Amino acid sequence: MSSPLREALRGKRVLVCVGPGGVGKTTVAATLGLRAAVEGREALVCTIDPAKRLANALGIDAFSHHEATISVEAMRAAGLSPKATLRAMMLDMKRTWDELIERLAAPDKRERILQNRFYQALSSALAGSQEYIAMEKVWELHQRPSNDLIVLDTPPTAHALDFLDAPNRVLDFLDNEAARWLLTPALAAGKIGLQLFNLGGSYVARTLSRLTGAETLQELASFMLAISGMNEEFRQRAQQVKALMAAPETAFILVTSPAPERLDEVLHFLTLFKQSHMNVAAIVVNRMHAPPPDGAAARTLPAGLREKIERTLAEQDVLARHDKRALDALEKESAPTPLVRVPRFDVDVHDLPALWRTSEYLMAEPKAHGSRRT
Amino acid sequence: MGLLDKQLIVVSGKGGVGKSTIAAALALKLSSMGRRTLICEVNADERIAPMLGHPAVGPELTQLEESLWAVDVRPQEAMREYALMILKFKSVYRAVFENRMVRYFLRFIPSLQELVLLGKILFHAQQTEPDGRLRFDHVIVDAPATGHALTFLSVPRVLVQTVPSGAMSAEAEKMRAVLEDPTRAAAVLVSLPEEMPVNETIELRQALDARVGLRTEGAVLNAFVAPRFSEADEQALSPFTELKAVASAHRARAQCAEEARRRLERELKAHVHPVPRLFVEVIDRAALATLGEHLSPLLSGAA
């Protein structure tokens, strides 16, 4: 069995790291980008919210979302001689949304859309909107032939559906049958700022307004009006984004930690991704506790020190066994998707040499599934 | 001072730091002191009741033990309760809210979902017994992770500012008053001795002050590593490479934990309560009780 991530790095154009918060997605994304660049592919890592030291290592600064190139000197200092360049950038979700609107909306409508509360909800709070805009950015970046490989680090996703369903949800929002139905008279009249009574005139609209206030409904009408006309372009783009996510040149990497509740989440993700015919290259289980070394030598130590060492080894053993048990359970459920294990390091992974060391684990060949049974 | 005299206790922090565990430990501790305690999960995969050895409770408020209740607040049920409260009549509710189109539409009203979830929690916090005293001495909220928690908790303020009139903003005003009352409500921030969780905790504290007006009572530094090995110990282990590495790694972790504690104390200007990592197979009732003992100073307000 060859290494699934090595193959993905060589054969894919877009790699998307997905998983719950706090499991090290950003580190995995940065590591994959670094490895690809060293091996000769022009790589771009798009990240969301990197730890400061990792951002420094990648040469990106939190206040710009331009691409930064990791200098050859920095690579050499880390003992690496890359055959291609590694670039990194930070995704600013709100700004990416605004840019999309600026590109698609008619000039006279732009400001009205950008200021609208419904737009603000769409671009920040709507489930899946962050995921959508991240994918939209990748679509745009992937249009540029200079990017051999794009690695996307995604926002922490609580529900896999937010991710898979994101293009549909955004389209739903923009082309909301229900809102049209409620607000048709105002839309037909072609103007806003009408009395609520004129908005729908309907029993339903009036009842709803008791709950939400009339202004809210009027603002929605205003938004629907401003974006009407943009829907077709939006729809096309969302379709393209969707197609790219399911394309053979794209693969998802599920990143998790060995905590039982995280593993349940990742299995749920895996099921949904498979149902949607998305390519899952591997599940990366990050921060596994390694088993303790043999403690026989401790017997010769003075009692106090011996006790301390033995207690530490016993603790480490509990954690390692715990992780292994969780992994064995995951392995049974996730077959035949390969599992890639990355140990927990004593310090945070935040510089190029540490990323490179991590990449050795990511490139490892996984044990064949079910080998224990044969 | 301390959590004992706060009725509404909001537990938040970065994803994966152990918010639910700390919220459950607090609930167990308070209820075991005879305080009538309600633990609320927010549209979650319900982990708290099972951790305490009970079946999952679902969206109905359920009594688990003599002084302990639990509920998983979910948007659909909360929306129904809220709409019924405002509209008064079930027939109106059915005609409007059970309409497929309307349901669909409601998903897109900014903040409505957060408002009804928070509204349900605060409704329980304000419930009274026939004799007039509050039904619950404590309502503990296992809040979402940082970013989402802020969206969630800032909804009352945002609505009061942006929606000048109507039932939604009247509700929001009541909620704002509870959250901003420092004698009644307090946040407990959970963190880990690592760079990102510590950063997020500090940002969360600032945002809670600025955007929510919710006072931070203190922080819990979970999985804390107390120093064990001295420099001399490490030296004495020199002949044993692997064992020496174990001791060095432990010292590094302890040092990291201590730095995290100091940094949090300095930046949060609040008490930081280290809670040791528990080396147990599963977090069960006994483990929660142990954690609860470590949280005692947070309850009494002692340093």
Boltz contact constraints between the chains, C-beta under 6 A:
constraints:
  - contact:
      token1: [A, 21]
      token2: [B, 15]
      max_distance: 6.0
  - contact:
      token1: [A, 21]
      token2: [B, 16]
      max_distance: 6.0
  - contact:
      token1: [A, 21]
      token2: [B, 145]
      max_distance: 6.0
  - contact:
      token1: [A, 22]
      token2: [B, 14]
      max_distance: 6.0
  - contact:
      token1: [A, 22]
      token2: [B, 15]
      max_distance: 6.0
  - contact:
      token1: [A, 22]
      token2: [B, 16]
      max_distance: 6.0
  - contact:
      token1: [A, 51]
      token2: [B, 195]
      max_distance: 6.0
  - contact:
      token1: [A, 51]
      token2: [B, 196]
      max_distance: 6.0
  - contact:
      token1: [A, 117]
      token2: [B, 110]
      max_distance: 6.0
  - contact:
      token1: [A, 121]
      token2: [B, 110]
      max_distance: 6.0
  - contact:
      token1: [A, 156]
      token2: [B, 15]
      max_distance: 6.0
  - contact:
      token1: [A, 173]
      token2: [B, 108]
      max_distance: 6.0
  - contact:
      token1: [A, 178]
      token2: [B, 101]
      max_distance: 6.0
  - contact:
      token1: [A, 178]
      token2: [B, 104]
      max_distance: 6.0
  - contact:
      token1: [A, 178]
      token2: [B, 105]
      max_distance: 6.0
  - contact:
      token1: [A, 179]
      token2: [B, 105]
      max_distance: 6.0
  - contact:
      token1: [A, 181]
      token2: [B, 101]
      max_distance: 6.0
  - contact:
      token1: [A, 204]
      token2: [B, 96]
      max_distance: 6.0
  - contact:
      token1: [A, 207]
      token2: [B, 96]
      max_distance: 6.0
  - contact:
      token1: [A, 210]
      token2: [B, 167]
      max_distance: 6.0
  - contact:
      token1: [A, 211]
      token2: [B, 86]
      max_distance: 6.0
  - contact:
      token1: [A, 211]
      token2: [B, 167]
      max_distance: 6.0
  - contact:
      token1: [A, 212]
      token2: [B, 109]
      max_distance: 6.0
  - contact:
      token1: [A, 212]
      token2: [B, 168]
      max_distance: 6.0
  - contact:
      token1: [A, 213]
      token2: [B, 163]
      max_distance: 6.0
  - contact:
      token1: [A, 213]
      token2: [B, 165]
      max_distance: 6.0
  - contact:
      token1: [A, 213]
      token2: [B, 166]
      max_distance: 6.0
  - contact:
      token1: [A, 213]
      token2: [B, 168]
      max_distance: 6.0
  - contact:
      token1: [A, 293]
      token2: [B, 242]
      max_distance: 6.0
  - contact:
      token1: [A, 297]
      token2: [B, 240]
      max_distance: 6.0
  - contact:
      token1: [A, 305]
      token2: [B, 233]
      max_distance: 6.0
  - contact:
      token1: [A, 308]
      token2: [B, 228]
      max_distance: 6.0
  - contact:
      token1: [A, 309]
      token2: [B, 243]
      max_distance: 6.0
  - contact:
      token1: [A, 312]
      token2: [B, 246]
      max_distance: 6.0
  - contact:
      token1: [A, 312]
      token2: [B, 250]
      max_distance: 6.0
  - contact:
      token1: [A, 315]
      token2: [B, 279]
      max_distance: 6.0
  - contact:
      token1: [A, 318]
      token2: [B, 279]
      max_distance: 6.0
  - contact:
      token1: [A, 346]
      token2: [B, 249]
      max_distance: 6.0
  - contact:
      token1: [A, 346]
      token2: [B, 252]
      max_distance: 6.0
  - contact:
      token1: [A, 348]
      token2: [B, 195]
      max_distance: 6.0
